[in-house]
């Protein structure tokens, strides 16, 4: 079994810079990761359905 991560480009909801996230394509997940540019906490929701990956981000304190 090989393991790989998908690169997904998103826009930080704080500083509006484009950043790259590494997403595990094996299962849906929700987690917090700091922006690489402004260091503020981003809530990430990655939905995996078959070969389709949908990534949504928001400010951590706003939630989904």
C-alpha positions as CSV (number, residue, x, y, z in Angstrom):
1,X,0.0,0.0,0.0
2,X,1.5,3.4,-1.0
3,X,0.7,6.5,0.9
4,X,0.7,10.0,-0.6
5,X,-0.7,13.4,0.3
6,X,-2.5,15.8,-2.1
7,X,-1.4,19.4,-2.4
8,X,-4.4,21.8,-2.3
9,X,-4.1,25.6,-2.7
10,X,-6.4,27.6,-0.5
11,X,-6.7,31.3,0.5
12,X,-6.0,32.2,4.2
13,X,-9.2,33.7,5.7
14,X,-7.1,36.2,7.6
15,X,-4.3,37.5,5.4
16,X,-5.8,36.4,2.0
17,X,-2.5,34.9,0.9
18,X,-2.6,31.7,-1.2
19,X,-1.1,28.8,0.8
20,X,-0.6,25.0,0.1
21,X,-2.0,22.4,2.4
22,X,-1.2,18.7,2.4
23,X,-4.3,16.6,2.5
24,X,-4.6,12.9,3.3
25,X,-6.8,11.6,0.5
26,X,-7.8,8.4,2.4
27,X,-10.5,10.0,4.6
28,X,-12.4,13.2,5.3
29,X,-11.0,15.3,8.1
30,X,-11.4,18.5,10.1
31,X,-8.4,20.1,11.8
32,X,-6.7,23.3,12.7
33,X,-3.4,24.4,11.0
34,X,-1.6,27.8,11.3
35,X,-1.2,29.9,8.2
36,X,2.4,29.7,6.9
37,X,2.3,33.5,6.2
38,X,0.5,35.2,9.2
39,X,0.6,32.3,11.7
40,X,-3.1,32.6,12.6
41,X,-5.2,29.4,13.2
42,X,-7.2,28.2,10.2
43,X,-10.0,25.6,10.5
44,X,-9.7,23.2,7.6
45,X,-12.5,20.8,6.5
46,X,-11.4,18.3,3.8
47,X,-14.2,16.2,2.4
48,X,-13.1,13.1,0.5
49,X,-15.6,11.3,-1.8
50,X,-14.1,8.8,-4.1
51,X,-11.6,10.7,-6.3
52,X,-13.1,14.1,-5.3
53,X,-11.5,16.3,-2.7
54,X,-13.3,19.5,-1.5
55,X,-11.3,21.7,1.0
56,X,-13.0,24.5,2.8
57,X,-11.2,26.9,5.2
58,X,-12.4,29.5,7.7
59,X,-11.2,31.4,10.7
60,X,-10.9,29.0,13.6
61,X,-13.1,31.0,15.9
62,X,-16.0,31.1,13.3
63,X,-16.3,27.4,12.8
64,X,-18.3,25.7,10.0
